[in-house]
Every structure is written in C-alpha cells, then in structure tokens.
Amino acid sequence: MLARALLTIALPALVLLPARGADAVEIDLRWELERSDMLRYERSRVVLKAGEEELKDPKVVTVHGHDIRDGEQYTPMSPALDDLAAMLAFRIVPVGSKSTLKVDWHLRRIVKLRVKGLVQICRVDGRIAHLEGNYTFKSRGKDRPGDKAEIRRGKAAVRCIFDADGGYVTKARVDVAYVREKLNPKKNEKPTRVDRTFDFTLQDVKRFRYKEFRDDVNAAIERGVKHLRTLQEADGDFKPRAKYKIGTTALAVLTLVACGVPRTDPAVEKALNWLFRQEPKKTYDQGVALMAVDRAYMPDYAKGKRQRDEKGHLVRDLPDDRRAWCMRTAEALERGNASPGSWSYPRANPMIIPASDSSNTQYAALGLRAAANLGYEVDEKTWMGIIRHFRVHRERKGPKASVSLVRKGEAVPNERGAHMLNLESVPECAGFRYATNNPNEGAWSSMTCAGIACLRFAVHHLDAMGSKKLTPKLRADVDEMVLGAWCWLDKHWGVDRHPGHHANNWYYYYLYSLERAGIVDNVKRVGGRDWYFEGAVQLLARQDAEKGSWNNPGKDETPQTCFALLFLKRGTTPLDGPGSPAVTGK
C-alpha cells in the first residue's frame, strides 16, 4: 500500500514541460492529503443546454484524502450521475504530461457505465498547472442483478486549474453529455438526453483535526439545539415526521438532553409531560420513547457516586407512574415482534404475518436496552433472537479480506500509516441487509452499523444475566460477524453519502447509526479513517447557514437535525457507560 492515500491514478511524478522560453518548468503534480483530510468545493452552478440554472442541495462537494488507495481510481459504492462530474474534476491528476483512465461505475438507480479517456497538462504558469481531460462513456458490458439502465453515446470534457504548491484543484469546469437508455423501456418511452455544464470552486481545506475543529463542532451543536427548540409545538410535542409524532417528539427529547439540556428545562419538561400522556403502538415510537426517558432520567455525575440497586441498575428519581408507563411500553414493544428478536411495521390485519426488517429491529433493540437500564427484565430469547435476526439478514458468501481497526485507548503514532495498524484477517467480509424479501437487495451501511450495535447489545445483556446460551462459540460467531461488518464498511467507505442504498436516502440516519456502532464497539478508526472527524466535517458543511438545521430535500427537518446533533455530540452511551446493567463476568 502507499504510505499516504494520494489522489492520483498512479504514483506521483515530477513533470517537465516546456515554458514560453527555452527553459523547462518543473512541477510536481500530486495531492497532499492525508487519509482524513478534506477539501470542500462549492458547486457554484449546473447549467443545462437551454441555459437554465439548476442548483441542488447540498451545494457542497467533498473530496477526502482516503478516496484513492494504492493508486487505484476511487469508485464509490453508489454514486449518482452528478457525482461523476466531481470525480472527473477533482480526483484525476496526470502522471507525466498525460495519463489514461478506464473505470467501471455501478451508478445509483441503477446504471451501467464505463468511462475511458485521457487527461493531460495543457499549460503551466509558475506552479499552477492547467489540466484537460476528454472522456467517452458507454455501457459497462454484461448485466448485473438490479441493472435498470445504461449510458450510451456519452462524453465529457474537463478543464481544471491545479495548484501544485497547495496540492489540489482550485477550479474546474466539466461539460457532460450522454444518452441514458432503460434496459426494459415502456412502450414509446424514449431515451433521456442530458447536456450539462458543472462549475466548481474551492471553498476551503480542512486538515485532519484542524485547530478550530472542536470549536466549530461546539458552535454547530449550539446553533442546532437553538433551532430544534423552535420546532416544538405549544402543547409540548415536536413537528412530526409523517405519522411518527410520538417518536419524533421522543427523538427531540433524547437529542436535547444528550446535548446537555437538563430535564428541568421548560422545553424538555413540556415534551416529557406530553410524551407520558401517549400510549405508543409503533416500534419506532416505543423504542425512541424508552431511549428518551432513559437518558432524561440518567443520574447526574455532578451529584456524586451513583447508587445501584440489588440487580445492578442505577437508582433514578423516576416517579412510580412514569416507571409503570415505561414497563408497560417495554412489554408492548417486546411482545410486538414479528418473531422473537425481529420487528417490523405493525400491520392492521393481525392475520398477515409481517416481514421483519433491520431498521425496526435496531430501534426495538435500542428501546429494550433503555428499558433494561430502567429495570425491565428483557427475556433471554429476545436477545438471542436479535442475534439470529442479524445472522439471517447478513450478506451471503462475503469474500475473505482484512481490516484495520483502532479501538479506544490505542494510540495512532503515525497518521500516514494508520490504515495498517492492527490489521486483522476477516473470514467473510459481509454487511447487513434491510430485509430479506428482495432477492437483489445488498447491504446498506446504515443496516451494517445497526447490526454491529445490536449484536454487541445482545451479547452484553446476555452476559449481564449470566445466560448459559452465551457459549464461547456464540461469542466467537458474533465477533466474526461484527468484524466482517467493519470490513464491509471499510471496503464501501463513505460519509458523504449512504453507501449501499440505491437511492442514497436516509443519509443522516446512517451517520447516527455509524456513531452508535463506533461508540458501542469502541472503534476510533476504520481502515485508518477517523470516522468521527470525517462525518463531523460533512455535517459542518451541510448545516443550514441561517437556521442551524439539517435537512434532506423533501424530508421533515426535526429527525434529520436530531440525527446530526446526536452524531456531533456522540449521543450514544457506551456498553460499560452510565446506566448499563452490571456484567456478571461469567
């Protein structure tokens, strides 16, 4: 492997080009980014052939030092066609006066595409190089499961200005034209013709854990919390996402108290009063409500040593009627599963057997973990069922591979070689899927993170109850599945999108899932990448400059803002953290 992840298509080299006079100009074209450094570009405009401007949120494109490994062209798991322009603009630097490029992409929605072309240096002004690239697009070739369309008769022209001293592109313009044809078009359905021009301008450079990083994060949290307060309704609830009014309000309470707002704060008190008047029936509502109560009634460190009861649970000042509400909600949640350890969306017709999914199961596990912290006795078969659920929802026939994980407490002496630390062999590199009723479904990064956290929750609570079913073999199986999941995340890495998801939806939900997996499994770095730094920089770039919120287009902003804040604040409590039941040590 290269000592540093250079954003080139081969090893960097010194380039000698003739200048206007007789002397040659020496220029070293290479990216000077470490694996967790980040460039931020503003996509200033996207112009259609007709002259109409089209600006889409977010307007920020990010480029990371880890995007190229071993000199190979970076291929994200599920890019969109708009991503293609940024990749051609920022990630290609020639070696010598010109270099060829050939790469296959499996694009979102799902499109077959092969890119082939030539990039070269056309002019050098001092240490500034002007680059040009010309590319052709065509179909990738053989179909893969899930292919829906292909690109034909496509081309792109790229013009970049590269600062050799800084080690990055400062401006770029990309002209893209292609024809997109569906593999199985409807009657009279014509191919789509696209002709666009993309302009990019460098906005700033963020080096690994730059000096102002912590101040920037704290300021973003403060602005986000301030905006979240404005989303509360007069009766105490928060503006809901779809039909999940209880879950949305509970998520807001969880976020506020995780960000340091005390339970006695009027906004939190009003929301809790509203919450305890409800009777949640849905898995998400029940799970998040229990999480909110668990966190809101967590004893304060400042009050001295925390007291535990005879079963190892923290003693809390939770009123009896509210405790009874929690026990009732937890019992309904545990009994409401599709099968022990697997949950789904509740069905109106009880005769229909619902299909379980990993997202509902994740929030049920989170809710039951919170309920266990509050004293609820979760059935042994439920935790065993959670392990079974993720075994069933795991990808099949994953390849042998290796992954480097740096855990909490382990030093990273050399940033450049961090991706080689603690390298572990993985028998099966496999992520976790959302559901099993789609034969073409692959793993999602959010569900892979969910699997990591839920498997660790299950083992921890089985251990706490001294379960004889938690055999050494089962522990080893869980460790292998978790390691394989981290390996999958490493191979499909991305914090600027939702890797694996065909439509790139639920981005902020994914980042919160990543935060949870990292905290619960005590992982600081994956493949040398500081997941927290990279995710936080993305969130800093995407926060609304005026309101302080985060929002996906077309989505309600309350949950998206909550997920972003919980990531930035590291809102998940560790397995051995406050509130967790004591482990027997057996």
N, C-alpha and C positions, 0 to 999 in steps of 0.2 A: 504494500500500500504506500501511497505517497505520504510524506511526513505532514503535509498540510493539504487541505482539500482545495486545490487550485481550480478556478472556474475556467478551464480550458479544455479543448478536445484532445490534447496530448500534452507532453511535457513542455514547460515554458522554454523559450529560447530567445537569444538576442537576435534582433533583426537589423540588418544593414541595408539601407535604402539610399539611392542617390538623391541628394538635395538639389536645389536650384543651381548651385555652383558645382564645382568639381569634387568637393569633399563628400564623403558618405555620412549619413546620420545614424547613430546607434541608438536603438530604442528597445527596451525590454518589455514585451507585452505579456503581462501576467496579472492575475487577480491577486490582491494582497489580503485576502480574507481568511480568518481562521474559521473553524467549523461552526462557531456560534456567533460570528459577526453578522451584520445585517445591513444591507443597503435599502433605502426607501425611495421609490420613484413615484412621482405623480403622473398618472396617465392623463395628461392635460386635455386631450381630446381624441375622439374617434370620429372620423369624418366619412360619411357614406359617399358613394359616387355622385349622388344627386346634390351633394353639398350640405346635407342635413347633419347637424352635430348630434352625437349620441353619447351622453355621459352616464355611466353606470356606477353605483356604489358597490363596494368602496372604490375610490379613485386611486388607491394606493397599491402599488405592485412591490412586493418584497423579493429580494434576492439574498440568499444566505451562502456563507462560505462552505457549508456542507453539501451544497447541491451537486457538486461534482466529486466523485470518488474514483480514485485510480485512473484518472484521465478519461473516464467514460462520460458520454453526454448524459446529462441529467434527464431522467424520464419519470415524471410524477405519476402516481398511481392512476389518477382520473382527471386529467386536465380538460378544460374546455377549449374550444377553438380560439377564443380570445386570449387564452394563456399562451397560445402558440406565438403570437407576436412578441410577447415579453420574453419568451425563451430565446427566440431568434435574436432579439435586440441585445440582451444582457449576458447571455451565457456562452457566447461563441467568440473566441479570440483566436486569431490565426497564429500558427507557428511557422516561422519563416514568412515569406511575403504572401503566401496563400495556403489554405488548407481546405480539404474536402470534408463534407459532413454527410452521414447517412444514419438515419434513426427511424425506428418504428414507434408510433404512438397509438395507444388504445384510448381514444378520446371519450369523454363523457357523452352519454345519450344514445348509443354507443357507436362510435365512428371509427372505421378502419382508415389509417393514414400512414403513408411513408413519405418522409422528407429526405431529399437529396440535393446537395448543392455545393457551392464554392464560396468561401469567404476570403477576402484579401485586403491588404493595406493599399489604399489608393493615394494617400498623401500623408506626409509628416511635417508638422510645423513645430519645431523645437521638440518638446517631449509629448506633444499631442498628436495622436495618430487618427486619421480618418479611415474608417473601415467600410467596406461594401460587401454585401452578400447577396447572392442570387440563388434561389432555390426552386425546385419543382415539387409538386405534391402529386401523389397518386395513391391508388388503393394499396393496402398493405399486402394483399395476397389472399391466402386461404382464410375462410371464415372461422371465427371463434364463437363459442356459445354466447348468445346475447347480442351479437352484432346486429345493428339496425340500419346502418347507412355507411357510405364510403365517400371519399373525396376523389374527384376526377378533375383533370384539366386545371390544376391549380398551380399557382406560382407566388413567389414573394420576393420583394426587393428590400434590402435593409441597408440603411446608412447610419453609422454610429460614430460618435466622437469619443475617443478613448484617452483618458488622462493616465499616462504611464507613471507619473510620479505618485498619484493617488492610488492607482491600480484598479480603476473602474471606469465604466462608460458613464459619461456625463449627460449626453443627449442621444436620442435615437428616433428615427422615423422608419416605420415599417409599412409598406404597401402590400396588401394581401388580396388576392383574387382567386376564387375557386368555384367549382360546381359541386354541390352536395346532393347525392342521389340516395334515396332509400332502397334498401335491398329488396323489400317487398312493397312497392308503391301501390296505393289505391288506384282505382280506375280514373284515368285522366289527370292523375297527380303528376305535376311537372317537377323537375329538379330545381333546387334552390341555387340561385346565383348570388355570390357575395363579392363585393368590391369595396374594400375599406382601407383607410389610412390611419395608422396609430402614431401619435406623438407622445414621447416620454421625456421627462426632465428629472434629473436627480434632485431629490429633496434634501436628504441628509444621509449621514453614515453613522451607524451605531456599532461601536466596538464592543466586544464581549464585556459584560458587566461594567459599562462605562460609568464614569464618576457620578453622574446625576441620576443613574438608573433608579435607585431606591427612592429618591425624592420624586421622580416622575411617577413611579408606581403609587406612592402615598397620595400624591395630588390627584391622580386618576381615581383612586378609591374615594377620596373625599368628594370629588365632583359627582361621581356615580351615586354615592349614598344620598347626596343632596337632591339629585334628580329623582331617585327612587321614592323619596318621601312625597314628591309631588304627584305620584301615581296613585296615592291612597285616596279612596272614596270617603265620603262623610261618615258612613256607618262603620268604617274600620277596614273593610276589605280592599283589595288592590285590583286595578283594572285587569280583567281576566284574559287568559288566552283561551279562545274557543269556549268549551263548556267546563273547563277546569278552574272554576272560580275558587274553590277551596284550596286546591293545590297551588295556584298562583299566589294566593294570599299567604299560605304557609311558606312558600319559597321566599317571598319577600321578608317574612319574619326571620327565617333562617339566615338570610343574607345580612339583614341589619344587625342581628346580634353577633354573627360571625365577624362583622366589620367593626365591632366594638361598641355598638349602640346598646345601652343597658336595657334590661327587661322593664325597668321602671319608666323608661322614656314614654311619653304620651302616645306616640305613633305605634310603638310595639305593644303597649298595654291595650290600646283600642283594637289592634289587629288580633291579639290573643283572645280578647273578650268575644270578638266576632267569631273567631275560629272555634271556640269551645261551645258555641251555640249551634254548630253544624253537626251533622252526622254523615261523615264521608262514606261513600259507597264504592268509589272507583279506586283502583290500585294506586295510581299516581297520587290522588288526593290523600289517601290513607297513609302512604309511605312518607310523603313530604311533610304531612301534618305531624307525624310522630317525630321526624327529624327536627322540626322546628321547636317542638315542646322540649325535647331532649336538650337541645342547645340553649334554649331560653332559660331553662331551669338548672343549668350547669352551675355548681357552686363556684364562687369567685375565689381565685387564687389569693387575692389580697386579704381574705378573711382567715388566713392561716391554714393549718393542716386540715385536709378534708377527711370527714368521717365516713366509714363504710359500715354497712350492716353485716349480719352474720353470713349472708350469701355473697359478700364481696361487692355489692352495689353501693355507689355513693349515696349518702343521705342528702336529700334535697328538700327544700321548703315548698314542695308541690302540694297544694290543697287536696283534700281527700276526694272532692267531687271531680277535680281535674285528673287526678290519678285514675279514678274509676273510668273516666272518659278515655284515657289512654289505653287502659287494659281492654276496654270494650272495642276500641278501634283496632288494637293489635290482634285481638281474637278474630274479628271480622276479616282482617287482612290475611291472617294465616289460613283461615278456613276458606277463603275466597279463591284459592288457587285452582288452576286447571287440573293439576296433579301435584302431589307433594313436591315442593321446591320449584314449581313452574307457574308463572302467572300470565294473564292475558287481559285484554279488554273485556269487561263484563258483558255478557250477552243478555238481551231482553228475554229471549226464549231459553228457559233452563234445559230444554231438551236438546239444544245444539251444543255439542262439545267444542269449546273454543280452542283455537290454536295458540299455544303459548309463544311468547317472544322474549328476547333477552333484555329489552328495554323495560317492560313491565316487571320482569323478574328482578332486574337490578334495583328498581325503586322499592319493590317489596322487600328485598334483602336489606336495603338501607333502612327502611321503616322498622323491620324486625330487629335490626341491630340497635336502633334507637330505643325500641320497646324493651329489649333485653337490658339496656343500660338503666331503664326506668324500673326494672324489676319484673318484667313479664317473662314467663318461662316458655321459651320457644321450644317446640317439640324437636327431638333429635332427628326424626325422619324428615323434618323440613330442611334442616341444614344439609343432611345427606342428599335430599332431593335437589338442592341448589347445585351441589357438585355434579350430580347426574345430569341436570339441565345443561350445564355448560360443556360437559363431555359430549352430549348429543349434538349440541349446536356448534361444535368445533369443526373447522375445515378438515377435510379428509386428505390423506396422503400428502401431507406437507413435506418439503424436502429437508434433508439434513443440512445444517448450517451452523453458524456460530454467531454469538452476540456478546458485546461488551457492555456490562452494567456496572456503574459506580454507585455504590449504596451510601446511605447516610453514615457519616463518620469516616469514610475512606477518602484519603487525600487525592488530589489531582495535581501531581507535581509538574506535569508538562502539558500545557494546553494543546500543543500540536499533536502529541501522541495519545491524547485521551481516548481516542477510538480503539486503541489497542490494549487498554487496561482491563484486567480481569476477564479476558476473553474466554467464554465458555462454549463448549460444544452443545448443540441442540439436536436431539434425535429427530424431532419433527417441528419445523418452523410453520406454525399454523395459528391463524387468528380465529375469532369467534363471529358467528353469523347472527343476524337479527332473528330469523325464523327458519324453519326447515321445509315450508310448503312451496318454496320456489326452487326448482332444480338447478337454475342458473345463478342462484344467489351466491355471492362470495362474502368474505369477511368485511366488516366495516371497522374502522379504527375506534369509533365510539363503543361498539359492542365488544371489541377486543379489550379495551380498557375496562369495560364493565365486567368481563369475565375475570380479569386479573383481580379486581377488588372483591368481587363476590366469592371467588374461590378462597381468598385469604380470610374473608369474614367467616365463611363456613368452618374452615379449619380452626380458627381462633375460638369460636364459640363451642365447637365440639370438644376442643381441648379444655375449655373452661368448665364444661360439665363433666369432664372425665369420661367421655364416651369410649366404650370399648370397640366401637366400629371405626374409630380413627386409628387404623392399623399403620404400621410403618410403610407398608406397600401403598396405602391410600395417600399418605403424606407425600411419598415419592412421586406418585402419579400426579398429584396436584402441583408439586414443584415443577414437574416436567411440562405440564400444560401451561403454567404461568411463564416459564422460561421460553417456551415456544411462542407464546403470545407477544412477549417483549421482542423476540426475534422478528416476528411479523411486523410489528410497529417499526422496527429498525429498517427493514427492507422496504417498507412502504411509507417512509417517514414524510411528514408534512404537518406544519402547524399553520399554514396559510390557506388550508382547505380541509375538507373532511375526507381523507383517503379511503377509498373503497366504496364510498357512497356514490351511486350512479348519477345523482343529481346535485351532489355537493351540498345537500341540505343539512340542517342541524349542526352548523359549524360551532356555535358557542356551547351547545350541549356536548359536543365532542371534547372541547377544551376542558370543560368541567370534569368530564369523565377521565381525561388524561391526568388532571390534577389529582383526582381521587386515587387512581392507580399508582401514581408516583408516591403519594404520601403513605398509602396503606402498605405498599411493598417496599418502602424506604429506598426508592431508586432516585438518585440525583441526576444521572446521565444515562442516556441510551445511545450506544454507538458513539460515545464521545460528545453527544449533543446535550446541552443543558436545556432540558425541556421547559423548565420554568422561565428562563430568560427569553427563549425564543417565542414562547406563547405570550409572555407579558409584552414583549415588544410589538407583536401583532395587535394585541388589544389596545396598547397605547396609540398605535397608528389608526385604529378603527373607531376610537371613541368619538362621538359627535362633538365637534368643537364648541357648539353653542349650548347644547342641553346637558352634555356629560353622559349620555346614554349610549347603549349599544343596541343595534337592531339589524336583523336581516330584512331585506326588502319583502314586504308582504306579511311580515310576522309581527305579533304584538311585542312591544319593547320590554315589558316587565320581565318575562323569563330570560330574555337574551341579556338584559342588563344584570340580572341576578347571577346568571352563569358566569359572566365576565368578572363580576366582583368577587365571586367565590373562588375563581381561579387566582386572581391577583392577590387575594387575602390568604390563600391557602386554607380554604374554609373547612377542609376535611380533618377530623381528629385522627391521629394515628391509632393503630390497633392497641398499643400499650399506653395510649393517652388517657386524659381525664374522662371518667365515665365508663370506661370499658370494664367488664367484669374481670375479676382476677383469674388468672390461668392456674390450673392445678399443678402443672409441671409434670404430669404423668407422661 
